[in-house]
Amino acid sequence: MKTFLLVAVLLGACLHQTDSDEHNHQYDDNEEVVLWMNTVGPYHNRQETYGYFSLPFCAGPKKSISHYHETLGEALLGVELEFSGLEINFKANVAKTQYCEVELTDEVLQAFTYAVKNHYWYQMYIDDLPVWGIVGEVDDSDNTFYMWTHKKFEIGYNGNTIVDVNLTSEAKVKLEKGRKLTFTYEVSWKPSRIKYESRFDKYLDPNFFQHRIHWFSIFNSFMMVIFLVGLVSMILMRTLRKDYARYSKDEEMDDMERDLGDEYGWKQVHGDVFRPPSHLLLFSSLIGCGYQVIIVAFSVIIFSILGELYTERGSLLSTSIFVYAATSPVNGYFGGSLYSRMQGKRWIKQMMFSAFMLPALICVTAFLINFIAIYYHASRAIPFGTMVAVTCICLFVILPLTLVGTVLGRNLAGQPNYPCRINAVPRPIPEKKWFMEPLVIICLGGVLPFGSIFIEMYFIFTSFWAYKIYFVYGFMLLVFLILAVVTVCVTIVCIYFLLNAEDYRWQWTSFLSGASTAGYVYLYSLYYFFFKTKMYGLFQSVFYFGYMALFSIALGILCGTFGYIGTSTFVHKIYSTVKID
């Protein structure tokens, strides 16, 4: 009973953290408005960020503030909100006011000079609205460095809500040893016609995401789906009809004629086609995890369309974590039932592996990157408390729910339902042409699925690694559905040719041919890194390639499961309609 209570509490905590609003965003006149200082970092890599006060900035005189709760998603994303110390009240203008001074000692001068030289920007938040400013600028004519020391805020309000924030950096001061930098700020409030529901629109870039190229790529992928589905249907229906006619003719022959005849094709492997694949525990765990990733991806896309999750700090990541934890029974059900149908014996080990495979991979990669982030004192370093929270979610939420799903799967769908008997002795696989080998089929299987999504990959990469906010989740939903259809069609064709070559190793081939799409995505990420970004150094490179590897692995599991689902249905269908002696 205590375990179920603990699970309920943790799930409730996850659900609560999907809502990243601390306040109700409504203010009375002269009520406190908090200016949060977030991060600072180089403009050319938005993922390399440090705490705002890691530079020798000074805070304002105000010390007491209202209570603040950080969400799990914010902690994992490296959102470190620190109070600015500036006095800002709703609708109360503030004239130019000095709030602190910094003397340029050798150490301080070196830190500010490095920041200005590397084009450092900083990020702040007012009522959850992001505000960006630049630290300084370089005069290339005489190679001198300047700091902006005055922050001028223009805040728009509509009724009792804040709907717009603009920052102007002024008062350029030359950086010289021994000089004192006097930091000032100014606040002016102006009524605005912007509706509260539309206040985030200014941060979006519809000209980039809704460009004609984006629409054309979606249309092109859609036409590819229509063509591919029609082609697959026509070829397979005509080919299968001929196969059925040939096999029916063979059934009318006597044993002598059948022995003298030239039998070939996919029917010859009917006694081995449902033989369990090698490494059954790993295979069933991947399929169970793939079902879960499919549901998580689809659910998060739908939630993003309906709830505009991109407008709240960390809400997209928090929602993904909650949905992943809540859908753990799906993983256990499909993985456990598949393992049971294929006569797997170590179901507890399979359940543990299925539950922790993807979370462990993510945690190990994130923690390795975390050590580098700690070394660089970056804000991307994950706090120890957050690590404990993630571990508790895995142990007390994901594992029990996966166990429930596994038990249900074994009892409800764990009995073999194959249309053909499995031979006691495996049939030898005949030699075939090189392009019919599983390895070649696997490599070629991901080309068309990647071709249907690579334009969308550019927009997704740009939104994550550059200063763009991805908001066209309707496009993402269409691409997700197109990817599913293309992957299923391609893998069905690949497996038909494989079985026709009398090679019954279709389970792993179907999964890996779909999963190979992720290999092409990772190769594309290499191109994007060297030609579309200006990242450099150990931290930026490890961060990029580490998280792109995780993204590609998750995409590979998703596409591989699509391929297996479609191919499994196809294989069961063709062998159930042929009379087997």
C-alpha positions in Angstrom: 0.0 0.0 0.0 2.9 2.4 0.8 4.4 1.7 -2.6 1.2 2.7 -4.4 0.9 5.8 -2.3 4.5 6.8 -3.1 3.9 6.2 -6.8 0.8 8.4 -6.6 2.7 11.2 -4.9 5.6 11.1 -7.4 3.2 11.0 -10.4 1.4 14.0 -8.8 4.6 15.8 -8.4 5.5 15.2 -12.1 2.1 16.4 -13.2 2.4 19.5 -11.0 5.7 20.3 -12.6 4.3 20.3 -16.1 2.8 23.6 -15.1 5.7 26.0 -14.8 3.7 29.1 -13.7 4.6 30.3 -10.2 2.0 33.1 -10.2 -1.4 33.6 -12.0 0.2 36.4 -14.1 -2.3 39.0 -12.8 -1.1 42.0 -10.8 -2.6 44.8 -8.7 -1.2 48.3 -9.0 2.2 48.7 -7.4 2.5 44.9 -6.8 5.9 43.4 -7.0 7.2 42.3 -10.4 10.3 40.1 -10.2 13.1 40.5 -12.7 14.9 37.1 -12.8 18.5 36.9 -14.2 18.9 33.6 -15.9 22.1 32.8 -17.9 24.9 34.4 -20.0 26.8 32.8 -22.8 28.2 33.1 -26.3 25.7 34.1 -29.0 26.9 31.5 -31.4 25.9 28.6 -29.1 22.7 29.0 -27.1 23.4 25.7 -25.4 26.6 26.8 -23.7 25.3 28.9 -20.9 26.6 30.0 -17.5 24.9 31.6 -14.5 24.3 35.3 -15.0 26.4 36.2 -11.9 29.2 33.9 -13.0 30.4 37.1 -14.7 31.3 39.8 -12.1 28.0 41.6 -12.4 26.5 43.1 -9.3 22.9 42.7 -8.0 20.5 45.4 -6.9 19.9 46.4 -3.3 16.6 44.6 -2.9 16.9 41.3 -1.0 13.5 40.0 -0.1 11.3 38.5 -2.8 8.3 36.3 -3.1 8.8 32.5 -3.0 9.9 30.7 -6.2 9.6 27.1 -7.2 11.8 25.6 -9.9 10.3 22.8 -12.0 12.0 19.6 -13.0 12.2 20.6 -16.6 13.9 23.9 -15.8 16.5 22.2 -13.7 17.3 19.7 -16.4 17.5 22.4 -19.0 19.9 24.5 -16.9 17.5 27.3 -16.1 19.0 29.1 -13.1 16.9 32.0 -12.1 18.5 34.4 -9.7 16.9 37.5 -8.3 18.3 40.7 -9.9 17.7 42.8 -6.8 16.0 45.5 -8.8 12.8 47.2 -7.6 10.1 46.9 -10.2 6.4 47.3 -9.3 3.4 47.0 -11.6 2.6 50.3 -13.5 5.2 52.2 -11.4 7.7 54.0 -13.6 11.3 54.2 -12.4 13.5 57.0 -13.4 17.2 56.3 -14.2 18.5 54.8 -11.0 21.9 53.6 -10.0 21.8 50.2 -8.3 25.5 49.1 -8.0 29.1 49.7 -8.9 31.9 47.3 -10.0 35.6 48.2 -10.0 37.6 46.9 -12.9 40.4 45.0 -11.2 42.6 42.7 -13.3 40.4 39.7 -12.7 37.1 41.6 -13.4 38.5 43.3 -16.4 39.7 40.0 -17.9 36.3 38.4 -17.3 34.3 41.2 -18.9 36.8 41.5 -21.8 36.5 37.8 -22.6 32.7 38.1 -22.5 32.6 41.0 -24.9 35.2 39.5 -27.2 33.1 36.3 -27.5 29.8 38.2 -28.0 28.2 37.1 -24.8 24.5 37.7 -24.4 22.4 37.3 -21.2 18.8 36.3 -20.7 16.3 37.5 -18.1 12.7 36.9 -17.3 9.9 39.2 -16.4 6.6 37.4 -15.7 7.9 34.4 -17.7 8.6 36.6 -20.7 12.2 36.2 -21.9 14.4 39.3 -22.3 17.8 39.3 -24.0 20.6 41.8 -23.8 24.2 42.0 -25.0 27.0 42.4 -22.6 29.1 44.8 -24.7 30.6 45.5 -28.1 34.0 45.6 -29.7 35.4 48.6 -31.7 37.3 46.9 -34.4 39.0 50.1 -35.5 41.2 50.3 -32.4 40.4 46.9 -30.8 38.8 48.4 -27.7 36.0 46.8 -25.6 32.9 48.5 -24.3 30.3 47.5 -21.7 26.6 48.5 -21.7 25.9 49.8 -18.2 22.3 51.0 -18.4 19.2 48.8 -18.8 16.0 50.5 -20.0 12.9 48.4 -19.7 9.7 49.3 -21.5 6.9 47.1 -20.2 3.5 46.9 -21.9 0.4 46.0 -19.9 -3.1 45.2 -20.8 -5.5 45.4 -17.9 -3.8 43.7 -15.0 -1.5 41.5 -17.1 2.0 42.1 -18.6 1.9 41.5 -22.3 5.2 42.9 -23.6 8.8 43.6 -22.4 11.5 45.3 -24.3 15.1 46.0 -23.2 17.3 48.7 -24.6 21.0 48.7 -23.6 22.6 52.1 -23.3 25.5 54.0 -21.7 28.5 52.4 -23.4 31.6 52.5 -21.2 35.2 51.6 -22.2 36.7 48.8 -20.3 39.9 50.0 -18.6 41.8 48.9 -15.5 40.9 50.8 -12.4 37.7 52.3 -13.8 34.4 51.9 -11.9 31.4 50.8 -13.8 28.2 52.3 -12.6 25.2 50.1 -13.4 21.8 51.8 -13.8 18.3 50.8 -14.8 15.0 52.5 -15.9 11.5 51.2 -16.1 8.6 52.7 -18.1 5.1 51.2 -18.3 2.9 51.7 -21.3 -0.6 50.4 -22.1 -0.8 47.9 -24.9 -3.4 46.4 -27.1 -1.7 43.0 -27.2 -3.9 40.3 -25.8 -2.5 38.2 -23.0 -3.0 35.0 -25.1 -0.9 36.5 -27.9 1.9 38.0 -25.9 4.3 35.2 -26.9 3.8 35.8 -30.7 6.6 38.3 -30.9 9.2 35.6 -30.0 8.1 33.4 -32.9 9.4 33.5 -36.4 6.6 32.6 -38.8 8.6 33.8 -41.8 11.2 31.1 -41.1 9.1 28.2 -40.0 6.2 28.8 -42.4 8.4 29.5 -45.4 7.4 28.2 -48.8 10.2 25.6 -48.5 8.6 24.2 -45.4 5.2 23.9 -47.1 6.8 22.5 -50.2 8.7 19.8 -48.2 5.5 18.7 -46.4 3.7 18.5 -49.8 6.6 16.7 -51.3 6.7 14.1 -48.5 2.9 13.7 -48.7 3.1 13.0 -52.4 5.9 10.5 -51.7 3.6 8.7 -49.3 0.8 8.5 -51.9 3.1 7.3 -54.5 4.9 4.8 -52.2 1.7 3.4 -50.8 0.2 3.0 -54.3 3.4 1.4 -55.6 3.7 -1.0 -52.7 0.0 -2.0 -52.9 0.2 -2.5 -56.6 3.4 -4.5 -56.6 2.7 -6.6 -53.6 -0.9 -7.3 -54.6 0.1 -8.4 -58.1 3.1 -10.3 -57.0 1.3 -12.0 -54.1 -1.5 -12.9 -56.4 0.9 -14.7 -58.7 2.6 -16.4 -55.6 -0.8 -17.6 -54.4 -1.7 -18.9 -57.8 1.7 -20.7 -58.1 1.4 -22.2 -54.6 -2.2 -23.3 -55.3 -1.0 -25.1 -58.4 1.8 -26.8 -56.4 -0.8 -28.0 -54.0 -2.7 -29.8 -56.8 0.4 -31.8 -57.8 1.2 -35.2 -56.3 4.4 -35.7 -54.3 6.4 -36.9 -57.3 5.6 -33.8 -59.4 6.2 -31.5 -56.4 9.6 -33.1 -55.8 10.6 -32.7 -59.4 9.3 -29.2 -59.6 11.2 -26.0 -58.9 9.8 -24.8 -55.7 11.0 -21.5 -54.4 9.8 -18.3 -52.6 8.6 -17.2 -49.3 6.3 -20.3 -48.7 9.4 -22.5 -48.4 10.4 -20.9 -45.0 7.0 -21.2 -43.4 8.4 -23.6 -40.8 11.1 -21.1 -39.7 9.6 -17.7 -40.3 8.1 -17.5 -36.8 11.2 -18.8 -35.1 12.3 -16.5 -32.2 15.0 -14.1 -33.3 18.5 -14.1 -31.8 19.0 -12.0 -28.6 15.3 -12.3 -27.8 15.5 -10.4 -24.6 17.1 -7.4 -26.2 14.7 -7.5 -29.2 11.5 -7.7 -27.1 12.8 -4.9 -24.9 13.5 -2.7 -27.9 10.0 -3.3 -29.3 8.3 -2.6 -25.9 10.4 0.6 -25.6 9.5 1.5 -29.2 5.8 1.3 -28.5 6.2 3.6 -25.5 8.3 6.1 -27.4 5.7 6.2 -30.2 3.0 7.0 -27.8 5.1 9.6 -25.9 6.1 11.3 -29.1 2.5 11.4 -30.4 1.1 12.6 -27.1 3.6 15.4 -26.6 3.0 16.7 -30.1 -0.7 16.7 -29.5 -0.2 18.4 -26.1 2.0 21.0 -27.7 -0.6 21.8 -30.4 -3.4 22.1 -27.8 -1.5 23.7 -24.9 1.3 25.7 -26.6 3.9 24.1 -24.3 6.6 26.1 -26.0 5.5 29.3 -24.2 6.5 28.0 -20.7 10.0 27.4 -19.4 10.8 23.7 -19.3 7.1 22.6 -19.7 7.9 20.6 -22.8 10.5 18.5 -21.1 8.5 18.2 -17.9 5.5 17.0 -19.9 7.7 14.5 -21.8 9.0 13.0 -18.5 5.5 12.7 -17.0 4.1 11.1 -20.2 7.0 8.7 -20.4 6.6 7.7 -16.8 2.8 7.3 -17.1 3.0 5.2 -20.3 5.4 2.7 -18.7 2.7 0.0 -18.7 2.7 0.2 -22.5 6.4 -0.8 -22.6 5.8 -3.7 -20.2 2.7 -4.9 -22.0 4.1 -5.1 -25.6 7.6 -6.1 -24.6 6.4 -8.7 -22.1 3.8 -10.2 -24.3 6.2 -10.5 -27.2 8.8 -12.1 -25.0 6.3 -14.6 -23.7 4.9 -15.5 -27.1 8.4 -16.3 -28.3 8.9 -18.7 -25.3 11.2 -16.4 -23.3 11.9 -17.7 -19.8 13.7 -14.9 -17.9 10.7 -12.5 -17.9 11.8 -10.6 -14.8 15.2 -9.8 -16.4 13.4 -8.8 -19.6 11.1 -6.5 -17.6 14.0 -4.8 -15.8 16.0 -4.4 -19.0 13.0 -3.0 -20.8 12.1 -0.5 -18.0 15.7 0.9 -17.6 17.2 0.6 -21.0 16.3 4.0 -22.4 16.3 5.9 -19.1 19.7 4.4 -18.2 21.2 5.4 -21.6 19.9 8.9 -21.2 21.1 9.2 -17.6 24.6 7.9 -18.4 25.0 10.3 -21.3 23.6 13.2 -19.4 25.7 12.6 -16.4 28.9 12.3 -18.5 28.1 15.6 -20.1 27.2 16.9 -16.7 30.8 16.3 -15.4 32.2 18.4 -18.3 29.6 21.1 -17.6 30.6 21.1 -13.9 34.3 21.5 -15.0 33.3 24.5 -17.1 31.0 25.8 -14.4 28.2 25.9 -16.9 24.6 26.3 -15.9 23.8 23.1 -17.8 25.2 21.2 -14.9 22.4 19.2 -13.4 22.0 19.6 -9.6 22.4 16.6 -7.3 18.8 17.0 -6.1 17.5 16.7 -9.7 19.5 13.6 -10.2 17.9 12.1 -7.1 14.4 13.1 -8.4 15.0 11.4 -11.8 16.3 8.3 -10.1 13.2 8.1 -7.8 10.9 8.5 -10.8 12.7 5.5 -12.5 12.6 3.3 -9.4 9.3 4.2 -7.9 7.2 5.1 -11.0 8.6 3.6 -14.2 9.6 0.2 -12.7 6.3 -0.6 -10.9 4.2 0.5 -13.9 6.4 -1.6 -16.3 5.9 -4.6 -14.0 2.1 -4.1 -14.1 2.2 -3.9 -17.9 4.4 -7.0 -18.2 2.1 -9.1 -16.0 -0.9 -8.0 -18.1 0.9 -8.6 -21.3 2.0 -12.1 -20.4 -1.5 -13.1 -19.2 -3.6 -11.4 -21.9 -1.4 -11.7 -25.0 1.4 -14.0 -24.1 0.3 -17.2 -25.9 1.7 -18.0 -29.4 -0.7 -17.3 -32.2 1.3 -18.3 -35.2 -0.5 -19.5 -38.4 2.4 -22.0 -39.0 4.2 -24.6 -36.9 7.9 -24.0 -36.2 10.2 -26.7 -37.4 12.4 -28.4 -34.8 15.5 -28.0 -37.0 16.3 -24.6 -38.7 16.2 -24.6 -42.4 19.6 -23.7 -44.0 19.6 -20.3 -45.6 20.5 -20.5 -49.4 23.0 -18.3 -51.0 21.6 -15.2 -52.6 22.7 -12.1 -54.5 24.6 -9.5 -52.5 21.8 -6.9 -52.6 19.5 -9.4 -50.9 21.7 -9.7 -47.8 20.1 -8.3 -44.6 23.0 -5.8 -44.1 22.4 -4.2 -47.5 18.6 -4.2 -46.9 19.1 -2.5 -43.5 21.3 0.2 -45.0 18.9 0.9 -47.8 15.8 0.7 -45.7 16.3 4.1 -44.0 16.9 6.2 -47.2 13.3 6.9 -48.1 12.1 7.6 -44.5 15.0 10.0 -44.0 14.2 11.7 -47.3 10.7 12.3 -46.0 11.9 14.1 -42.8 15.3 15.7 -43.5 13.8 19.1 -44.2 11.9 19.0 -40.9 15.2 18.0 -39.2 16.7 21.2 -40.4 14.0 23.3 -38.7 14.1 21.2 -35.5 17.9 21.4 -35.3 17.8 25.2 -35.9 15.2 25.6 -33.1 17.3 23.7 -30.6 20.8 24.8 -31.5 20.0 28.4 -32.5 17.8 31.3 -31.3 14.5 30.0 -32.8 11.4 28.8 -31.0 9.8 25.8 -32.6 6.0 26.2 -32.6 4.7 24.6 -35.8 3.8 21.3 -34.1 1.0 20.8 -36.7 3.8 20.3 -39.3 5.6 18.0 -36.9 2.4 15.9 -36.5 2.1 15.6 -40.3 5.8 14.6 -40.6 5.4 12.1 -37.8 2.5 10.4 -39.6 4.3 10.5 -43.0 7.4 9.0 -41.4 5.3 6.1 -39.9 3.6 5.3 -43.3 6.9 5.5 -45.3 8.8 3.4 -42.8 6.1 0.7 -42.8 5.8 0.6 -46.6 9.6 0.4 -47.1 10.2 -2.3 -44.5 7.3 -4.4 -45.9 8.9 -4.3 -49.4 12.3 -5.1 -47.9 11.1 -8.1 -45.9 9.1 -9.4 -48.9 12.2 -9.6 -50.9 14.1 -11.1 -48.0 11.5 -13.9 -47.5 11.3 -14.5 -51.2 15.0 -15.2 -51.1 14.2 -17.8 -48.5 15.8 -15.9 -45.6 13.6 -16.1 -42.6 15.6 -13.6 -40.4 13.0 -10.9 -40.8 12.5 -9.7 -37.2 15.8 -8.0 -36.7 16.0 -7.0 -40.3 12.6 -5.2 -40.2 13.5 -3.4 -37.0 17.0 -2.4 -38.1 15.9 -1.3 -41.6 13.5 1.1 -40.0 16.0 2.1 -37.3 18.7 2.9 -39.9 16.8 6.1 -40.6 18.4 7.4 -37.3 21.9 6.7 -38.8 21.2 9.0 -41.6 19.9 11.6 -39.2 23.1 11.4 -37.2 25.2 11.8 -40.3 23.1 14.9 -41.2 23.8 16.2 -37.7 27.5 16.0 -38.5 27.0 18.1 -41.6 24.8 20.6 -39.5 27.5 20.9 -36.9 30.3 21.8 -39.2 28.4 23.9 -41.8 25.5 25.4 -39.9 26.9 26.2 -36.4 29.9 28.0 -35.1 30.4 25.7 -32.1 33.9 24.8 -31.0 35.7 23.4 -28.0 35.3 20.3 -25.9 32.2 21.3 -24.0 30.2 22.5 -27.0 31.2 19.4 -29.1 30.5 16.8 -26.4 27.2 18.5 -25.6 26.1 18.6 -29.2 27.2 15.1 -30.3 26.1 13.5 -27.0 22.5 14.8 -27.1 22.3 14.3 -30.9 23.2 10.6 -30.3 20.4 10.3 -27.7 18.0 11.9 -30.2 19.1 9.6 -33.0 18.8 6.5 -30.7 15.3 7.4 -29.6 14.3 8.1 -33.3 15.9 4.7 -34.3 13.9 2.8 -31.7 10.7 4.6 -32.9 11.3 4.0 -36.6 12.4 0.4 -35.9 9.2 -0.3 -34.0 7.2 1.1 -36.9 9.0 -1.2 -39.3 8.4 -4.2 -37.1 4.7 -3.5 -36.4 4.0 -3.2 -40.2 6.1 -6.1 -41.2 4.8 -8.4 -38.4 1.2 -7.7 -39.6 2.2 -8.4 -43.2 4.0 -11.6 -42.4 1.1 -13.0 -40.3 -1.3 -12.0 -43.1 0.4 -13.7 -46.0 1.2 -16.9 -44.1 -2.3 -17.2 -42.7 -3.9 -17.2 -46.2 -1.8 -20.0 -47.6 -2.6 -23.6 -47.0 0.5 -25.2 -45.3 0.8 -29.0 -45.5 
